[in-house]
Amino acid sequence: MLYYALLFLVVAVIAGILGFGGIAGASAQIAQVLFFIFLILLVISLVAGFIRRT
């Protein structure tokens, strides 16, 4: 999932450089959503790992 977030971020940067504002904004927002989903899943995984050890 982090891979896709970084991919959309790169697409947003390239689109922004080329002047495609709408595509850049949409790609940046998708990248942000994917990154936050990744962070939430990471925290859940870490908590589950700590609970499983005890």
PDB file of N, CA, C, O and CB in Angstrom:
ATOM      1  N   MET A   1       0.824  -1.184   0.000  1.00  0.00           N
ATOM      2  CA  MET A   1       0.000   0.000   0.000  1.00  0.00           C
ATOM      3  C   MET A   1       0.875   1.258   0.000  1.00  0.00           C
ATOM      4  O   MET A   1       0.540   2.261  -0.630  1.00  0.00           O
ATOM      5  CB  MET A   1      -0.941  -0.007   1.207  1.00  0.00           C
ATOM      6  N   LEU A   2       1.986   1.185   0.708  1.00  0.00           N
ATOM      7  CA  LEU A   2       2.896   2.321   0.718  1.00  0.00           C
ATOM      8  C   LEU A   2       3.457   2.573  -0.675  1.00  0.00           C
ATOM      9  O   LEU A   2       3.714   3.714  -1.057  1.00  0.00           O
ATOM     10  CB  LEU A   2       4.034   2.087   1.714  1.00  0.00           C
ATOM     11  N   TYR A   3       3.642   1.492  -1.428  1.00  0.00           N
ATOM     12  CA  TYR A   3       4.119   1.619  -2.808  1.00  0.00           C
ATOM     13  C   TYR A   3       3.146   2.444  -3.650  1.00  0.00           C
ATOM     14  O   TYR A   3       3.562   3.318  -4.411  1.00  0.00           O
ATOM     15  CB  TYR A   3       4.315   0.228  -3.438  1.00  0.00           C
ATOM     16  N   TYR A   4       1.859   2.164  -3.511  1.00  0.00           N
ATOM     17  CA  TYR A   4       0.862   2.902  -4.287  1.00  0.00           C
ATOM     18  C   TYR A   4       0.760   4.361  -3.847  1.00  0.00           C
ATOM     19  O   TYR A   4       0.528   5.247  -4.670  1.00  0.00           O
ATOM     20  CB  TYR A   4      -0.500   2.230  -4.162  1.00  0.00           C
ATOM     21  N   ALA A   5       0.933   4.607  -2.559  1.00  0.00           N
ATOM     22  CA  ALA A   5       0.920   5.982  -2.076  1.00  0.00           C
ATOM     23  C   ALA A   5       2.084   6.764  -2.677  1.00  0.00           C
ATOM     24  O   ALA A   5       1.916   7.904  -3.111  1.00  0.00           O
ATOM     25  CB  ALA A   5       0.984   6.017  -0.538  1.00  0.00           C
ATOM     26  N   LEU A   6       3.259   6.150  -2.699  1.00  0.00           N
ATOM     27  CA  LEU A   6       4.421   6.817  -3.301  1.00  0.00           C
ATOM     28  C   LEU A   6       4.250   6.975  -4.811  1.00  0.00           C
ATOM     29  O   LEU A   6       4.673   7.980  -5.382  1.00  0.00           O
ATOM     30  CB  LEU A   6       5.705   6.027  -2.999  1.00  0.00           C
ATOM     31  N   LEU A   7       3.636   5.996  -5.451  1.00  0.00           N
ATOM     32  CA  LEU A   7       3.391   6.087  -6.894  1.00  0.00           C
ATOM     33  C   LEU A   7       2.464   7.262  -7.218  1.00  0.00           C
ATOM     34  O   LEU A   7       2.733   8.026  -8.144  1.00  0.00           O
ATOM     35  CB  LEU A   7       2.782   4.771  -7.418  1.00  0.00           C
ATOM     36  N   PHE A   8       1.384   7.405  -6.464  1.00  0.00           N
ATOM     37  CA  PHE A   8       0.473   8.524  -6.696  1.00  0.00           C
ATOM     38  C   PHE A   8       1.134   9.856  -6.371  1.00  0.00           C
ATOM     39  O   PHE A   8       0.844  10.868  -7.010  1.00  0.00           O
ATOM     40  CB  PHE A   8      -0.793   8.356  -5.865  1.00  0.00           C
ATOM     41  N   LEU A   9       2.016   9.861  -5.387  1.00  0.00           N
ATOM     42  CA  LEU A   9       2.750  11.082  -5.065  1.00  0.00           C
ATOM     43  C   LEU A   9       3.650  11.493  -6.216  1.00  0.00           C
ATOM     44  O   LEU A   9       3.722  12.675  -6.554  1.00  0.00           O
ATOM     45  CB  LEU A   9       3.577  10.892  -3.795  1.00  0.00           C
ATOM     46  N   VAL A  10       4.333  10.539  -6.819  1.00  0.00           N
ATOM     47  CA  VAL A  10       5.192  10.836  -7.970  1.00  0.00           C
ATOM     48  C   VAL A  10       4.357  11.339  -9.145  1.00  0.00           C
ATOM     49  O   VAL A  10       4.751  12.281  -9.832  1.00  0.00           O
ATOM     50  CB  VAL A  10       5.998   9.586  -8.384  1.00  0.00           C
ATOM     51  N   VAL A  11       3.213  10.712  -9.372  1.00  0.00           N
ATOM     52  CA  VAL A  11       2.322  11.157 -10.457  1.00  0.00           C
ATOM     53  C   VAL A  11       1.857  12.582 -10.190  1.00  0.00           C
ATOM     54  O   VAL A  11       1.781  13.394 -11.112  1.00  0.00           O
ATOM     55  CB  VAL A  11       1.097  10.206 -10.597  1.00  0.00           C
ATOM     56  N   ALA A  12       1.545  12.893  -8.929  1.00  0.00           N
ATOM     57  CA  ALA A  12       1.094  14.246  -8.582  1.00  0.00           C
ATOM     58  C   ALA A  12       2.201  15.268  -8.816  1.00  0.00           C
ATOM     59  O   ALA A  12       1.942  16.355  -9.331  1.00  0.00           O
ATOM     60  CB  ALA A  12       0.631  14.299  -7.118  1.00  0.00           C
ATOM     61  N   VAL A  13       3.427  14.929  -8.443  1.00  0.00           N
ATOM     62  CA  VAL A  13       4.542  15.857  -8.635  1.00  0.00           C
ATOM     63  C   VAL A  13       4.797  16.089 -10.116  1.00  0.00           C
ATOM     64  O   VAL A  13       4.984  17.228 -10.542  1.00  0.00           O
ATOM     65  CB  VAL A  13       5.812  15.327  -7.956  1.00  0.00           C
ATOM     66  N   ILE A  14       4.807  15.033 -10.893  1.00  0.00           N
ATOM     67  CA  ILE A  14       5.049  15.171 -12.336  1.00  0.00           C
ATOM     68  C   ILE A  14       3.923  15.960 -12.996  1.00  0.00           C
ATOM     69  O   ILE A  14       4.183  16.824 -13.834  1.00  0.00           O
ATOM     70  CB  ILE A  14       5.185  13.783 -13.000  1.00  0.00           C
ATOM     71  N   ALA A  15       2.681  15.673 -12.629  1.00  0.00           N
ATOM     72  CA  ALA A  15       1.549  16.410 -13.201  1.00  0.00           C
ATOM     73  C   ALA A  15       1.603  17.872 -12.785  1.00  0.00           C
ATOM     74  O   ALA A  15       1.268  18.755 -13.576  1.00  0.00           O
ATOM     75  CB  ALA A  15       0.210  15.782 -12.763  1.00  0.00           C
ATOM     76  N   GLY A  16       2.019  18.135 -11.559  1.00  0.00           N
ATOM     77  CA  GLY A  16       2.146  19.524 -11.105  1.00  0.00           C
ATOM     78  C   GLY A  16       3.211  20.275 -11.871  1.00  0.00           C
ATOM     79  O   GLY A  16       3.023  21.442 -12.213  1.00  0.00           O
ATOM     80  N   ILE A  17       4.332  19.620 -12.148  1.00  0.00           N
ATOM     81  CA  ILE A  17       5.408  20.249 -12.918  1.00  0.00           C
ATOM     82  C   ILE A  17       4.949  20.543 -14.341  1.00  0.00           C
ATOM     83  O   ILE A  17       5.296  21.577 -14.911  1.00  0.00           O
ATOM     84  CB  ILE A  17       6.658  19.350 -12.937  1.00  0.00           C
ATOM     85  N   LEU A  18       4.177  19.639 -14.905  1.00  0.00           N
ATOM     86  CA  LEU A  18       3.708  19.818 -16.279  1.00  0.00           C
ATOM     87  C   LEU A  18       2.502  20.755 -16.380  1.00  0.00           C
ATOM     88  O   LEU A  18       2.089  21.107 -17.485  1.00  0.00           O
ATOM     89  CB  LEU A  18       3.353  18.475 -16.874  1.00  0.00           C
ATOM     90  N   GLY A  19       1.939  21.158 -15.256  1.00  0.00           N
ATOM     91  CA  GLY A  19       0.858  22.134 -15.283  1.00  0.00           C
ATOM     92  C   GLY A  19      -0.539  21.556 -15.271  1.00  0.00           C
ATOM     93  O   GLY A  19      -1.502  22.276 -15.535  1.00  0.00           O
ATOM     94  N   PHE A  20      -0.675  20.290 -14.976  1.00  0.00           N
ATOM     95  CA  PHE A  20      -1.994  19.669 -14.897  1.00  0.00           C
ATOM     96  C   PHE A  20      -2.472  19.732 -13.446  1.00  0.00           C
ATOM     97  O   PHE A  20      -2.294  18.783 -12.682  1.00  0.00           O
ATOM     98  CB  PHE A  20      -1.957  18.190 -15.415  1.00  0.00           C
ATOM     99  N   GLY A  21      -3.075  20.847 -13.079  1.00  0.00           N
ATOM    100  CA  GLY A  21      -3.438  21.089 -11.683  1.00  0.00           C
ATOM    101  C   GLY A  21      -4.483  20.145 -11.144  1.00  0.00           C
ATOM    102  O   GLY A  21      -4.373  19.687 -10.007  1.00  0.00           O
ATOM    103  N   GLY A  22      -5.497  19.842 -11.935  1.00  0.00           N
ATOM    104  CA  GLY A  22      -6.572  18.963 -11.465  1.00  0.00           C
ATOM    105  C   GLY A  22      -6.083  17.552 -11.211  1.00  0.00           C
ATOM    106  O   GLY A  22      -6.413  16.947 -10.191  1.00  0.00           O
ATOM    107  N   ILE A  23      -5.308  17.036 -12.125  1.00  0.00           N
ATOM    108  CA  ILE A  23      -4.768  15.687 -11.978  1.00  0.00           C
ATOM    109  C   ILE A  23      -3.783  15.641 -10.814  1.00  0.00           C
ATOM    110  O   ILE A  23      -3.761  14.673 -10.054  1.00  0.00           O
ATOM    111  CB  ILE A  23      -4.082  15.228 -13.283  1.00  0.00           C
ATOM    112  N   ALA A  24      -2.975  16.680 -10.674  1.00  0.00           N
ATOM    113  CA  ALA A  24      -2.001  16.736  -9.580  1.00  0.00           C
ATOM    114  C   ALA A  24      -2.708  16.760  -8.225  1.00  0.00           C
ATOM    115  O   ALA A  24      -2.295  16.068  -7.294  1.00  0.00           O
ATOM    116  CB  ALA A  24      -1.093  17.975  -9.728  1.00  0.00           C
ATOM    117  N   GLY A  25      -3.746  17.537  -8.119  1.00  0.00           N
ATOM    118  CA  GLY A  25      -4.488  17.610  -6.863  1.00  0.00           C
ATOM    119  C   GLY A  25      -5.160  16.298  -6.509  1.00  0.00           C
ATOM    120  O   GLY A  25      -5.121  15.858  -5.360  1.00  0.00           O
ATOM    121  N   ALA A  26      -5.776  15.677  -7.503  1.00  0.00           N
ATOM    122  CA  ALA A  26      -6.448  14.405  -7.262  1.00  0.00           C
ATOM    123  C   ALA A  26      -5.447  13.321  -6.882  1.00  0.00           C
ATOM    124  O   ALA A  26      -5.698  12.538  -5.966  1.00  0.00           O
ATOM    125  CB  ALA A  26      -7.240  13.978  -8.498  1.00  0.00           C
ATOM    126  N   SER A  27      -4.330  13.273  -7.570  1.00  0.00           N
ATOM    127  CA  SER A  27      -3.312  12.268  -7.265  1.00  0.00           C
ATOM    128  C   SER A  27      -2.706  12.493  -5.887  1.00  0.00           C
ATOM    129  O   SER A  27      -2.437  11.533  -5.164  1.00  0.00           O
ATOM    130  CB  SER A  27      -2.215  12.285  -8.325  1.00  0.00           C
ATOM    131  N   ALA A  28      -2.493  13.737  -5.523  1.00  0.00           N
ATOM    132  CA  ALA A  28      -1.943  14.034  -4.205  1.00  0.00           C
ATOM    133  C   ALA A  28      -2.932  13.628  -3.108  1.00  0.00           C
ATOM    134  O   ALA A  28      -2.526  13.109  -2.068  1.00  0.00           O
ATOM    135  CB  ALA A  28      -1.599  15.535  -4.090  1.00  0.00           C
ATOM    136  N   GLN A  29      -4.201  13.858  -3.333  1.00  0.00           N
ATOM    137  CA  GLN A  29      -5.197  13.484  -2.337  1.00  0.00           C
ATOM    138  C   GLN A  29      -5.303  11.963  -2.212  1.00  0.00           C
ATOM    139  O   GLN A  29      -5.433  11.446  -1.103  1.00  0.00           O
ATOM    140  CB  GLN A  29      -6.561  14.082  -2.699  1.00  0.00           C
ATOM    141  N   ILE A  30      -5.248  11.251  -3.323  1.00  0.00           N
ATOM    142  CA  ILE A  30      -5.277   9.793  -3.275  1.00  0.00           C
ATOM    143  C   ILE A  30      -4.049   9.275  -2.526  1.00  0.00           C
ATOM    144  O   ILE A  30      -4.155   8.357  -1.712  1.00  0.00           O
ATOM    145  CB  ILE A  30      -5.335   9.198  -4.704  1.00  0.00           C
ATOM    146  N   ALA A  31      -2.884   9.866  -2.803  1.00  0.00           N
ATOM    147  CA  ALA A  31      -1.660   9.461  -2.114  1.00  0.00           C
ATOM    148  C   ALA A  31      -1.777   9.705  -0.615  1.00  0.00           C
ATOM    149  O   ALA A  31      -1.323   8.885   0.183  1.00  0.00           O
ATOM    150  CB  ALA A  31      -0.450  10.214  -2.679  1.00  0.00           C
ATOM    151  N   GLN A  32      -2.374  10.810  -0.230  1.00  0.00           N
ATOM    152  CA  GLN A  32      -2.533  11.126   1.187  1.00  0.00           C
ATOM    153  C   GLN A  32      -3.466  10.122   1.868  1.00  0.00           C
ATOM    154  O   GLN A  32      -3.173   9.656   2.970  1.00  0.00           O
ATOM    155  CB  GLN A  32      -3.076  12.556   1.360  1.00  0.00           C
ATOM    156  N   VAL A  33      -4.561   9.792   1.235  1.00  0.00           N
ATOM    157  CA  VAL A  33      -5.505   8.829   1.803  1.00  0.00           C
ATOM    158  C   VAL A  33      -4.848   7.462   1.948  1.00  0.00           C
ATOM    159  O   VAL A  33      -4.984   6.816   2.987  1.00  0.00           O
ATOM    160  CB  VAL A  33      -6.768   8.723   0.925  1.00  0.00           C
ATOM    161  N   LEU A  34      -4.135   7.017   0.914  1.00  0.00           N
ATOM    162  CA  LEU A  34      -3.470   5.722   0.975  1.00  0.00           C
ATOM    163  C   LEU A  34      -2.404   5.696   2.066  1.00  0.00           C
ATOM    164  O   LEU A  34      -2.234   4.683   2.745  1.00  0.00           O
ATOM    165  CB  LEU A  34      -2.846   5.385  -0.374  1.00  0.00           C
ATOM    166  N   PHE A  35      -1.686   6.807   2.236  1.00  0.00           N
ATOM    167  CA  PHE A  35      -0.660   6.859   3.264  1.00  0.00           C
ATOM    168  C   PHE A  35      -1.275   6.754   4.654  1.00  0.00           C
ATOM    169  O   PHE A  35      -0.736   6.057   5.513  1.00  0.00           O
ATOM    170  CB  PHE A  35       0.150   8.144   3.141  1.00  0.00           C
ATOM    171  N   PHE A  36      -2.396   7.435   4.890  1.00  0.00           N
ATOM    172  CA  PHE A  36      -3.035   7.361   6.197  1.00  0.00           C
ATOM    173  C   PHE A  36      -3.622   5.975   6.449  1.00  0.00           C
ATOM    174  O   PHE A  36      -3.593   5.493   7.581  1.00  0.00           O
ATOM    175  CB  PHE A  36      -4.125   8.421   6.312  1.00  0.00           C
ATOM    176  N   ILE A  37      -4.151   5.332   5.417  1.00  0.00           N
ATOM    177  CA  ILE A  37      -4.629   3.959   5.577  1.00  0.00           C
ATOM    178  C   ILE A  37      -3.464   3.046   5.929  1.00  0.00           C
ATOM    179  O   ILE A  37      -3.593   2.165   6.779  1.00  0.00           O
ATOM    180  CB  ILE A  37      -5.335   3.466   4.291  1.00  0.00           C
ATOM    181  N   PHE A  38      -2.310   3.261   5.264  1.00  0.00           N
ATOM    182  CA  PHE A  38      -1.124   2.484   5.584  1.00  0.00           C
ATOM    183  C   PHE A  38      -0.719   2.674   7.042  1.00  0.00           C
ATOM    184  O   PHE A  38      -0.403   1.702   7.727  1.00  0.00           O
ATOM    185  CB  PHE A  38       0.027   2.871   4.663  1.00  0.00           C
ATOM    186  N   LEU A  39      -0.724   3.921   7.524  1.00  0.00           N
ATOM    187  CA  LEU A  39      -0.346   4.188   8.910  1.00  0.00           C
ATOM    188  C   LEU A  39      -1.304   3.517   9.895  1.00  0.00           C
ATOM    189  O   LEU A  39      -0.867   2.958  10.900  1.00  0.00           O
ATOM    190  CB  LEU A  39      -0.307   5.693   9.164  1.00  0.00           C
ATOM    191  N   ILE A  40      -2.592   3.569   9.615  1.00  0.00           N
ATOM    192  CA  ILE A  40      -3.583   2.943  10.491  1.00  0.00           C
ATOM    193  C   ILE A  40      -3.367   1.434  10.537  1.00  0.00           C
ATOM    194  O   ILE A  40      -3.400   0.837  11.613  1.00  0.00           O
ATOM    195  CB  ILE A  40      -5.015   3.265  10.014  1.00  0.00           C
ATOM    196  N   LEU A  41      -3.146   0.813   9.380  1.00  0.00           N
ATOM    197  CA  LEU A  41      -2.910  -0.628   9.349  1.00  0.00           C
ATOM    198  C   LEU A  41      -1.606  -0.993  10.049  1.00  0.00           C
ATOM    199  O   LEU A  41      -1.523  -2.045  10.683  1.00  0.00           O
ATOM    200  CB  LEU A  41      -2.887  -1.130   7.908  1.00  0.00           C
ATOM    201  N   LEU A  42      -0.596  -0.149   9.946  1.00  0.00           N
ATOM    202  CA  LEU A  42       0.667  -0.389  10.632  1.00  0.00           C
ATOM    203  C   LEU A  42       0.476  -0.367  12.140  1.00  0.00           C
ATOM    204  O   LEU A  42       0.989  -1.239  12.841  1.00  0.00           O
ATOM    205  CB  LEU A  42       1.707   0.650  10.218  1.00  0.00           C
ATOM    206  N   VAL A  43      -0.251   0.613  12.645  1.00  0.00           N
ATOM    207  CA  VAL A  43      -0.496   0.707  14.085  1.00  0.00           C
ATOM    208  C   VAL A  43      -1.301  -0.498  14.565  1.00  0.00           C
ATOM    209  O   VAL A  43      -0.997  -1.059  15.618  1.00  0.00           O
ATOM    210  CB  VAL A  43      -1.236   2.018  14.428  1.00  0.00           C
ATOM    211  N   ILE A  44      -2.309  -0.897  13.821  1.00  0.00           N
ATOM    212  CA  ILE A  44      -3.112  -2.063  14.193  1.00  0.00           C
ATOM    213  C   ILE A  44      -2.245  -3.322  14.224  1.00  0.00           C
ATOM    214  O   ILE A  44      -2.374  -4.148  15.127  1.00  0.00           O
ATOM    215  CB  ILE A  44      -4.289  -2.247  13.209  1.00  0.00           C
ATOM    216  N   SER A  45      -1.380  -3.459  13.256  1.00  0.00           N
ATOM    217  CA  SER A  45      -0.495  -4.615  13.198  1.00  0.00           C
ATOM    218  C   SER A  45       0.480  -4.632  14.373  1.00  0.00           C
ATOM    219  O   SER A  45       0.731  -5.688  14.954  1.00  0.00           O
ATOM    220  CB  SER A  45       0.273  -4.624  11.882  1.00  0.00           C
ATOM    221  N   LEU A  46       1.027  -3.477  14.725  1.00  0.00           N
ATOM    222  CA  LEU A  46       1.949  -3.413  15.857  1.00  0.00           C
ATOM    223  C   LEU A  46       1.248  -3.730  17.172  1.00  0.00           C
ATOM    224  O   LEU A  46       1.792  -4.452  18.007  1.00  0.00           O
ATOM    225  CB  LEU A  46       2.594  -2.037  15.933  1.00  0.00           C
ATOM    226  N   VAL A  47       0.053  -3.197  17.358  1.00  0.00           N
ATOM    227  CA  VAL A  47      -0.704  -3.472  18.580  1.00  0.00           C
ATOM    228  C   VAL A  47      -1.061  -4.957  18.652  1.00  0.00           C
ATOM    229  O   VAL A  47      -0.954  -5.562  19.718  1.00  0.00           O
ATOM    230  CB  VAL A  47      -1.986  -2.602  18.637  1.00  0.00           C
ATOM    231  N   ALA A  48      -1.476  -5.538  17.555  1.00  0.00           N
ATOM    232  CA  ALA A  48      -1.814  -6.965  17.544  1.00  0.00           C
ATOM    233  C   ALA A  48      -0.582  -7.810  17.839  1.00  0.00           C
ATOM    234  O   ALA A  48      -0.687  -8.833  18.515  1.00  0.00           O
ATOM    235  CB  ALA A  48      -2.421  -7.370  16.188  1.00  0.00           C
ATOM    236  N   GLY A  49       0.574  -7.405  17.349  1.00  0.00           N
ATOM    237  CA  GLY A  49       1.809  -8.133  17.632  1.00  0.00           C
ATOM    238  C   GLY A  49       2.184  -8.063  19.096  1.00  0.00           C
ATOM    239  O   GLY A  49       2.629  -9.060  19.665  1.00  0.00           O
ATOM    240  N   PHE A  50       2.014  -6.895  19.726  1.00  0.00           N
ATOM    241  CA  PHE A  50       2.312  -6.772  21.152  1.00  0.00           C
ATOM    242  C   PHE A  50       1.333  -7.572  21.999  1.00  0.00           C
ATOM    243  O   PHE A  50       1.721  -8.165  23.005  1.00  0.00           O
ATOM    244  CB  PHE A  50       2.284  -5.309  21.572  1.00  0.00           C
ATOM    245  N   ILE A  51       0.075  -7.592  21.599  1.00  0.00           N
ATOM    246  CA  ILE A  51      -0.934  -8.362  22.348  1.00  0.00           C
ATOM    247  C   ILE A  51      -0.668  -9.858  22.212  1.00  0.00           C
ATOM    248  O   ILE A  51      -0.840 -10.606  23.175  1.00  0.00           O
ATOM    249  CB  ILE A  51      -2.363  -8.027  21.849  1.00  0.00           C
ATOM    250  N   ARG A  52      -0.257 -10.293  21.040  1.00  0.00           N
ATOM    251  CA  ARG A  52      -0.020 -11.711  20.804  1.00  0.00           C
ATOM    252  C   ARG A  52       1.166 -12.222  21.620  1.00  0.00           C
ATOM    253  O   ARG A  52       1.177 -13.381  22.036  1.00  0.00           O
ATOM    254  CB  ARG A  52       0.219 -11.963  19.319  1.00  0.00           C
ATOM    255  N   ARG A  53       2.168 -11.365  21.854  1.00  0.00           N
ATOM    256  CA  ARG A  53       3.352 -11.775  22.615  1.00  0.00           C
ATOM    257  C   ARG A  53       3.036 -12.008  24.092  1.00  0.00           C
ATOM    258  O   ARG A  53       3.630 -12.874  24.732  1.00  0.00           O
ATOM    259  CB  ARG A  53       4.446 -10.723  22.486  1.00  0.00           C
ATOM    260  N   THR A  54       2.111 -11.241  24.616  1.00  0.00           N
ATOM    261  CA  THR A  54       1.837 -11.343  26.056  1.00  0.00           C
ATOM    262  C   THR A  54       0.816 -12.401  26.383  1.00  0.00           C
ATOM    263  O   THR A  54       0.486 -12.600  27.552  1.00  0.00           O
ATOM    264  CB  THR A  54       1.365 -10.025  26.590  1.00  0.00           C
TER     265      THR A  54
END
